[in-house]
Amino acid sequence: DQETARGFNEDLRMFAAKFGMRAELQDGLGAVVVRPVGGGLQQDVLRGAREELRGLIAYYFPEAAAPTAPAPAAARAAAGSAVSSQPRRQVHLVVDPEKGAGLELSPTPAGFRVDHVEDYPGQELVVGETIVEIGGCVLAGLGEDEMEDSFGELFAHGAVLVVAPPGR
């Protein structure tokens, strides 16, 4: 309703100001897009911002609150049949400070397809799967540069990845 939308929009503006971010509603109240203003944020600040945003969503939309929000309908449509309809799963990214994550990825409309996984440092990923979300950021529907930027900002040891199985 209008009152909920006004209250959520006002709290979203305060959230954005508090964390130095730009927050926009898309698809009416269907999606929230949050981007850092200026430079990237430290991981602990980003985690706090994510938790606070989840709290706002849970408060205003308790029926929609979930650990990971689905991609907006337009982004899912843009992803097309690039990923299977099988359930998605969460894994934690493993990053060695000197050797990296040991992954080769390719951008797709749905996210990053896993092309190769090195034995070290070891990942819970399988070639052909698609990383559709990192750290709460849905990758589907983003342009290639924006996807790479978003992934790079959230790339860290322990980052939560949402992975879709290979498409059929």
Buried (B, 14 or more C-beta within 10 A) or exposed (E): EEEEEEBBBEBBEEBBEEBEBEBEBEEEBEBBBBBBEEEEBEBEBBBBBBEBBBEBBEEBEEEEBEEBBBBBEBBBEBBEEBBBEEEBEEBEBBBEEEEEBBBEBEBBBBBBBBEEBBEEBEBBBEEEBBBBBBBBBBBBBBEEEEBBBBBEBBBBEEBBBBBBBBBE
